[in-house]
Amino acid sequence: MPGKSIFYLLALIASSSYLTYTIVKSKNNDTPKRKKNVADLIGNTPMVRVNSLSEYTGCEIYAKLELANPGGSAKDRVALSVVRHFEEIGELVPGRGDVLFEGTSGSTGISFAMLCNALGYTAHICLPDDTSNEKLQLLESYGAEIEKVKPASIVDPNQYVNAARKGALNLKNDKSTLANGVFANQFENDNNWRAHYATTGPEIWEQMNYDIDYFVTGSGTGGTIAGCSRYLKSVSNKIKVFLADPQGSGMFNRVKYGVMYDCVEKEGTRRRHQVDTLIEGVGLNRITHNFLQGEHCVDDAVRVTDDEAIRMARYLSSNDGLFVGSSSCINAVAAVKIAQNSKPGSKIVMIACDSGTRHLSKFWKEALKIDKNITLEQVLE
Ligand SMILES: Cc1ncc(COP(=O)(O)O)c(C=O)c1O
């Protein structure tokens, strides 16, 4: 009888949607409030226990999922803080045709591109012409103005950061238009570390119920480690901050021994990229203004090889369903190494900076070659 079958079908649909609703609801009691725009979605990212690493080490290892920001990384917070500051001082006014210039081959450009669209500005991103396709396509999809320049040293006036600075100045001085140009300058801009001091740090502290033993992350501009560690040290004197550093970076020696040096800098051994690693976004051979703002809060450093990070990528994806980018993986390796040298039950927080989708063509291409059943012992070999 068709009437009866329709009744059964409707009953089935109703009960399955109720079931889905109760499953989702029971896991998520804090339904986020609706927001006015994308800018309001930035921050308040989730914290998740990394079960495989916690069980193996006997410590509590948690990942702060910065990849859950609307632009896909912690750089959203920095972009918002930089833009709001320019608005406060009248340098950016929505709808006037103002352009924000930044030199970046990383996530920052994507965050600025997203935010500028949402707030009424244009993002002009200068980047090296060998920037990965994933990032270029994302910038193109947001419709950002893209200026590709040849990779060059920071002292070269045509280097991408210097190109961005020059572009902003040219527009600022252009009397034929009302539009203003500003240079975001994430490496030197204090609104970078301050964004993490004001938001990421307090969120971590609250999410961990005011009890953390170790905080670990890498350093690119240094904004995340400086801002978070300054905040965390201001609320607890037991927290130890560790820098996770990729191979080829001089930061490890800077933290450990006060000297910025890596053996790849030996005469005749320098390669095409100053920091020769597959890891993107972290590791440098120069000290940045933002790192300096929190250097006194960084207690120790862990060096992680590319091989360890690649194996960890595969391991986290297979065991925890965490599909993360390269810098998150060095943080995870460092977190395990810290756990192995600390008392059971210690609480360790690492930053999961961005998703693996940003790294498919390079880092994850290598990670896919690893057996998905790899053990943690093999990861750390
Ligand atoms: C993927 C990724 N992870 C980590 C970082 C490092 O963050 P910070 O610049 O705050 O040191 C960056 C910086 O661009 C990044 O792009």
The ligand as a Tripos MOL2 file, in Angstrom:
@<TRIPOS>MOLECULE
LIG
   16    16     1     0     0
SMALL
NO_CHARGES

@<TRIPOS>ATOM
      1 C1         51.9220   27.2450    8.4350 C.3       1 LIG1
      2 C2         52.6110   28.1410    9.3970 C.ar      1 LIG1
      3 N1         52.9440   27.6710   10.5870 N.ar      1 LIG1
      4 C3         53.5910   28.4420   11.4830 C.ar      1 LIG1
      5 C4         53.9250   29.7300   11.2150 C.ar      1 LIG1
      6 C5         54.6950   30.5210   12.2270 C.3       1 LIG1
      7 O1         53.9520   31.4770   12.8930 O.3       1 LIG1
      8 P1         54.6300   32.8080   13.3590 P.3       1 LIG1
      9 O2         54.8430   33.6470   12.1290 O.co2     1 LIG1
     10 O3         53.6470   33.4100   14.2890 O.co2     1 LIG1
     11 O4         55.9350   32.4990   14.0070 O.co2     1 LIG1
     12 C6         53.5940   30.2570    9.9820 C.ar      1 LIG1
     13 C7         53.9650   31.6230    9.6510 C.2       1 LIG1
     14 O5         53.7510   32.1050    8.5530 O.2       1 LIG1
     15 C8         52.9140   29.4500    9.0400 C.ar      1 LIG1
     16 O6         52.5810   29.9170    7.8210 O.3       1 LIG1
@<TRIPOS>BOND
     1     1     2 1
     2     2     3 ar
     3     2    15 ar
     4     3     4 ar
     5     4     5 ar
     6     5     6 1
     7     5    12 ar
     8     6     7 1
     9     7     8 1
    10     8     9 2
    11     8    10 1
    12     8    11 1
    13    12    13 1
    14    12    15 ar
    15    13    14 2
    16    15    16 1
@<TRIPOS>SUBSTRUCTURE
     1 LIG1         1 GROUP 0 **** ****
